[in-house]
Amino acid sequence: SILYLSLSTIFVSKQFKNRSKALIYPLMIFLVAETIIQILVPDLHVSWLCVTLLSVLYFIYCSEMWNQLDGLTGLLNQNSFLNRSEEMNYTNGMLIVYDVDDLKHVNDVFGHVKGDLCLSIIADCIKKAYAKYGYCYRFGGDEFCVLLKNSRIEEACSSQFESFIEKKRKKYNYLPEQEVAQVVDSLMHTGTDYPRLLKTERPNIVFLLLESFTANAVEVLGGIPGVTPNLNQLAKEGVLFTNIYATGSRSDRGMVAAISAVPSHPAVAMIKYPNKIMERPRFPKDLEEAGYSTRYYYAGDIDFGSFRSLVTMSFQGMVTEDDFSGEAMANRFKWGVHDQYMFERLYEDIAKARQPFMYMAFNMSSHEPFNVPGEVAIPGDDTEHKFLNAIHYSDACIGEFIRKCKASGIWDNTLFILMADHGTRHIRHVDPSTPAAYHIPLILSGGALNVQDTVVTTIGSQTDMVATVLAQLGMDHSGYKFSRNLLADQVIPFAFFSYPNGAGVVTEKGSAYFSLQSQTFVEKDSVKEDGRLLKAYLQAINEDFNRQ
């Protein structure tokens, strides 16, 4: 029993990260000593009282220590942090805070058991990296923090933590690296001949990123008639790409794809890692170097979804909901200012902007809960009809904006790019493993074009917009590893899309969807032809993400 008590004490004390954990050792020593004395000197009855008292104290102490630990991760809990921080008096200490990205999404998609497993793994990495040099806490549901005693060792601990996390990160190793490079390089080879669509190489550019504008709602793409009359008209006045697929299913993926031409990773969002984005090209910065003035419009909270870091490092300026007042703010909805006010501000600014300019605007009214101002154009109380009515409203706002641009002459020397950030499942109830869930519009329009009513049927990705536009501007796009000029003569029809724990491709042969959870193809009409292609591309995306 004494041996068991001693070993248990040593094991339990390792779990305690409290500053007073050393007290358990003298308690254990005195308890063992009193027990041995009582055994050796049985007539000394007072020792039994000491043994009993020490046992009670030992139990109380262990209970108090366990109460300061988080039951799931074994780190110190919030109460322990608050007690410790009140007494903290480090002159060279440091507080480090970690927040787990997308934990709610993991819980919703894979269940709370998997979410708890993620938290436990992360906590274990934190403990291994920092416990020797400070105190590690789980402060909230997905929030961790560390109180370091000496800030000078932070860099070494942080590096060690990242190393531990990297070892836990799932790898996609399906093919030899040389084979992956050959497959991806063959996809990226497009040739050098392509038609020139612009009247000038330096037109003004207005890029509209359209929230949830699925092809299923756009008539010229085979969608429901009457929902987007203004997009239909813009397509006739320019170039319509009929087979474009979003790279992911969320706005944070669409933003990075539109600005840096980086495909959506099925497990992590690139926008959460500003240091990785900083190392990659961003086409607004390329245009800035070419003499363009740039600005980004998002009439909502720019801190949502890590948008601020991406926008700040990509554009010279931005307009957010903080720049609106009066009626616009009075009619504000869940996500920010409605589209009619955002497009009005956009028009006012481009009318006096220094030319050439590239202004990008991301609308929001077509985002749920689909409560838009004005008369209801598409009646219905179900989600599908509310969504279609919101799309119709946003389309009308775009139409009014375009009419003003035409009337003022802005249209004449401007290239208008319209592309959705992602598709949606709110209509037609499409499965996330099918291409229909990612099919989106891409339209080039405006007076700067020398063609009209042109249709491009090549299968392409949202990421291909960047190379296609830069090529028309006569600018180098070789730095965009996953972007291709869709107008080039040798371009291979191909699109990649990903969903949490899954990825798919679309080619002329069909589509294939690969489940990363079961490691099997669940949608496989072209798996024999495209299975190797999908695995190679997925592996290349993962390697690209991990390279910096």
N, C-alpha and C positions, 0 to 999 in steps of 0.2 A: 504493500500500500504506500509506503514511504517512497519507493522507487517510482511508482505510478504517479504520485503527487508531484514529485520533482520533475519528471519528464513532461507532465501535463502543464506545469507552471512555465517551463521553458518554452513549450510550444505556444501556449496562450499568450505569453508576453510578447511574442513576435507579432501577434495580431494587433496588439495595442500600439498606437502611435502617439499616445498621450504623453505629456511631459512628465507625469508622475508615475509612469509605468514601472520604474525601478523599485517602487515600494513593495511590489509583489514579492521580490526576492527575500527581503528581511522577514516578511510575514511567513513565507514558506520555510525559511531557515529556523525561525523561532518555533514554528509549529512542529517541525521535524525534531528539533532539539528537545522540546518539552515532551514529545511522545517517547523518544528514546530514554530520557531521564525517568519517565514514569514506568517504563518497562524494566529498566535496570534497578530502580528503587521503588518497588511497588508500595512500600509503606508510606511514601511521601504523597499523601492523597491530594494535597493542594495543587499538584501538577495537573490533575485531571481538569480542574477548573480553568487553569491556564490554557490547556489544550482546547477545551470547549470554547473559551472566549476567542482564542486565535482562529479557530475554525469558522466561527461566526464572522469575525472581522475579514477573514480571507474570502468568504462567500460574498459579503457585502461589497468588498473592494472589487471582486471580479464582476459582480452584477453592475456596479457603477461604471466600470470600464466598458463592458459590453453595451451599456446604454449610450455610450458616446460613439459607437460604431454604426455605420450604415449596414443594415442587414443584407442588402443585395451585393454590395461591392467589397465590404470589409474595410473601406476607408472611414476616416472620421466623419461624423455627420455635421449637420448645420449648427446644432446647439454647441457642439465642441468648438466649431470655428468661431462662433460669436463669443464664447467664453474666452477663447485663446486670443482673439484679435483685440479684445478690450484690455488685456494685460500686456500685449505685445509692445516691446520697446527696443526693436532692432534698429541700429543706426545704419546698417548696410544690408538690410533684408530686402526681400522682393515678394510681391504678391503676383501670382500667375493664375490666370483664369482660362479655363477651357469650356467651350460650348459645343455640344455634339450636333452636327448638322443633320437635318431631315430625320430625326428620331421618330417624330409623329408619323411620317410617311412609312418608315419601317414597321411601326406598330400596326398601322392600318392595312398594309399590304401583306406582311408576313406573320403578324400576330405579336402579342406582348412578350411571349416567351423568347422569340428571336430578338426583340428589342432589349429585353433584360440581358440576354447573352452579349449583345453589343456593348452595353454599359459595363458589364463585368470584364470583358476583354480590354476595353479602354482603361478602366480603373486599374487593372493589373499592370498595364504598360506604364501608367502614371506612377504606380507604387514602385515598380522596379527602377524607374529612372530618377525619382525624386526622394524616396522615403529616407535614404541615408543622410540627406542634407536638409530636411525640413519636415513639414507636416502636410499630409495629403488629405483633402476633404472632398466628399460629394455634397455640394452645397444645395442642389436642387434636383429636379427630375433628370435633366440632361446637362447639368452644369457642375463642373469640377474646379477646384482651385488648389493651389499649393502655396504655403508660406515658406519661402526659402530663408534660411538663416544668413546666407551670404550670396549677394547678387553676382559675385564674380564667377560662380560656378554655373550660372543659369544657362549659358550657351552650351556648355558640355552636357548638361542634363537634358536640355531641349533636343540636342542632336541625338542623344541616346534614346529619348522618347520617340522621336520620329523613326529611328531605326527599328524599335520594337513594333511600332504601328505598321511599318512597311512590311515586316515579316508576317504580320497577321493579315495583311491585305490580300484578297483573292487575286491570283494570277490567271491570265488567260494564255496558257501556253499550249497551243495545238499543233503548230508547225515549226520547222526550223526557221531561224531568223532570216536566213538567205532566201528561203522560199517565200516568206511573208513579204520581204522587200521586192521580190520579183512580181508578185501578184499585185501589190499596191502600185508599184511603178507602172505596170502595164495599164492600170486603170487611169492613172494620172496623165498618161501620154495622150495628147489630144491633137497634135499637129499644129501647124502655124498658119494655115489658111482659114480665114473666116470672113464673112461679110461685114462691112463697116456700115453701121446703122445711124451714126451721128453726123450731123451737118458740121459740127465743130468738135475738136478734142477737149475743149474746156467749157462745157455747158454748165449752167447752174444745176444742182441736184437736190431734189426733195425726195427723201426716202421715208415712206410710210410703212411702219411695221404694224400689222393689223392683228389685233387680239382675237384669237380663236376663229379666224375666218377660214373655216374648213371648205374644201371644194364642194362638199355636199350641199352647201348653201349658195353656191355661185353658179348661176344658170349657164354661163358659157363653158363651164367645166362639167356640165352634166348634172348640176345641182338643181334645187327647187326653183322653179320659175318665179320671177317677180320680187325676189328678196334683195338682189343687188343690181338694180338697173344702172347705177352709175359706174360700178366696176365693169359691167358688161360693155358700156359705152367706151370706157377708157381702153378696154381690150381691143375694140374695133379701131380705135385711133392710134394704136401702137402695136406692140409685140406681146402676144400671149403665149406663155409656156404652159402647156396643158398637162405635163406629167412631172410635176415637182412635188417632192415629199419632204416634210419637216423631219429634222434629225432627231427630235425628241417630242415629249408630250407636255412640256411645261415652258413657261415664259423665260425662266432663267437659262434654259437650254437654247431657246430660240434667240435670245439676245446675243449670246456668245457666238452662235452660228452666223448671225447676221453681221456682226462686227468683226470677228476674228476668223470666221469660216472654220471653226473647230466643231467636229461632230459631237453629238451627245454621248457621254459615257454612261453605260447602263447602271453604274453603281454610285457615281459621285458627280456633282455639278462643278464644272470648271470655274464658274463665277465665284465660288466660295474660296478660291485660291488666287488672290490678286497677284502674288509673286509669279505664278505660272502664266497668267495672262500677260503680265508685263514683258515676259520673254518672247511672246508671240506677236506677229504683226497684227495691226488693227487698221482697217482700211480708212477710217476717218483721219488717222494720223498720216497715212500715205497721201491723202488728199490735201491735208494741211501743208505738207512739205512741197506739194505741187502748187501752192498758192491759194488754196481754198480757205475760206472762213467756215468754221464748223460750229454747230450747236445741236443740242439734244433736248427734245421736248417730252416730258412725262408729267402729266398734270395730277400726280399723286405723290405718295411718300417715296422719295428717291432712295431712302434707306431700306425699302422693302427688297428682300431677296438679294442683298448685296449689290444692288444696281449702282449705288453711288461710286464704289471703287472702279467699276468697269467704265462708267460714263466719265468720271474725272480723268482717268488715264487715256481716254480716247477722244474727247472733245474739248474745244476751247472754252465752251460755256454750256450752261443748261438752264432750262426753264421747268420749274416744278410747281406743285400746288401752292407753295409759299409765295409765288409771284402772281397769284390771282386774288381778287377781292370782290366785294359787292355781290351782284346777282350770281356770279359763277360759284362763289363759296356758299351762298345761301341755298343753292340747289345741289350742293355737293352730295355724292352718294358714298357708298361703303369704301370705294377704292380711291376716290378723289373727285376732280372736276370733270364734268361731262364733256363729250367730244366737241359739241358745238362751240364751247368757249375755248377749248384748246386749239381748234382749227382757226378760230377767229384771231387768236393771238399769234399763231404761226403765220397767217397771211400778213398781219400788220408788220411783223418782224422782217419777213423776206422782202416786203415792198421797199424797205429802207436798208437792206443788208448790203454789205460790201461784196462785190462780185469778183470772181466766182464764189459761190457759197455751196455748202453741203449741209442741209438742215435735215435732221432725222426726227421723226415724231412717232411715238408709240401711243396709240389710242387705248381707251380702257372701257368705254361704255358697253362694249360687247362681252365684257367679263361678267360672270355671275355676280349678283343675283338678277341681272337683266332688267333692272328697274330704270327705264329711260324716260326722259321728259317728253311732252308733246302727246299728240293723239296716237292711239294704238293703230298701227297699220296692219298687223297680223294678229288678230284676236286669238285668245286661248289661254287657259290657266295652267296648262301643263308646261313642264320645263322646255320641251321642244319648241312650242309656239312662242314662249317668252324669249328664248334664245334667238329665234328667227326674227322676232320683232326688234330685238336689240341690234342684230346685224343690219337690219333694214334702216334703223335710226343712224347707225355709224356710217353706213353707205350714203345716206342722205347728207350727212355732215361733210363727207368727202366730196360729194357732188357740188355742194354749195361753195366749198373751198376752191375746187377746180374752176367753177364758173367765174369766181372773182379773179383768179389767176389769168384766165383767158381775156376777161374784160380789160384788165390793167396792162396786158402785154407780157406779164411774167411768164406765161405759158410758152411764148415763142422761142426762148432760149433756155428752156429748162427741161431736164430729164426727170420724169417722175417714176420712181420705183415703188411698186406696191407688192408687198409680200407678207404672208401671215407668219406669226411666231410659232404656231402649232395648229393642229387640227382639234377636233373635239368629238366626244361620244354622245353629246347631248341630242343629236338627231341621228336617226336610222340605227342607233344602238349598235354601232360597229364594235367589233372585238379589237382590243389593243394589239393583238398579234397579227392583224391584217393591214395591208397597205392603205386601205380606205380611211383608217383612223389618222393617217399622216398626210394624206393628199391635200395640198394647199395651192392657192393661186400665186403666181409670180407674173407681174405685168410691167413692161417698160412702155411708158407713154410720154407725151409731151411734144412741144413744137421743135425740140432739138433733134428729133428723129427724122430721118429722111424716108422712112417707110411707114405704112399704116396697114391695118387689117392683116397682120402677119401672124402665123401660128407656128410655134416650134413644138414638135411632139416628142423630142428627145427626152428620155427618162433622166432626171437629174435630182440633185439634192438641194436643200435650202442653202447649204454651204457653197454651192457652185455660183450663186449670185455674185459673190465678190470678184472672182476671177473673170466672170463674164463681163461685168461692168468695167473693171479695170482694163481689160483688153480693148474695149471700145474707146477708152480714154487714152490708149497708147501707153499705158503704164505697166511696169513689171509686176507680175503676180506670182512669181516663182516661190516666194516665201510662204505662200499659203499652201501647205502640204496637202490639204484635203479639199481643195477647191479647184474646179475645172471650168474652162471656157466652153459653155454648152453650145456655142455657135461654131466651134472649130470643126474642121472637116473630118477628123479622125476620132472624135470623142466617143467613148464607149457608154452606151445607155446603162446607167447604174445609179441606185440610191440606197443609202443606209439609214436605218432608223433604230432607235433603242427605247426600251421601256424598262422600268425597274426589274432587274434580274432577267432581262431578255433582250434580244436584238434580231433584226431582220434585214433583208436586202430585197430590192426590186430590180429585175432586169427584163430584157426582152423575152427571156425564157419563162418568166413567172416570178414567184416570190418564195422566200424561205424564211422561217422564223425559228430561232434557236433559244430554248429555255436554259438559262444558266443555272437554274436550280436543279433541274433533272438531267442537264447535259444531254438533252435530246432535241430533235427537231419536231416541233408540234404543228407547224404549218409547213408543208414540204412538197408543193407541187413542182418545184424546180430544185429540190435538194441535191439531186445527183449532179446537176450542173453548177449550182451556186453554193453548195455546202462548204466547199473548200474556200471559195471566195469570201463568204461571210466570216468564217473563222479567221482567215488571214487579216481581213479588214478590222475585225474586232480586236485581234491581238495587236495590230499596229496602233489602234487608238489607245489601247491600254499602255503600250510602251511609250507612246508620245506623252501621255499624261504623267507617267512616272519618271520621265527623263529629266525633269527640273524640280 
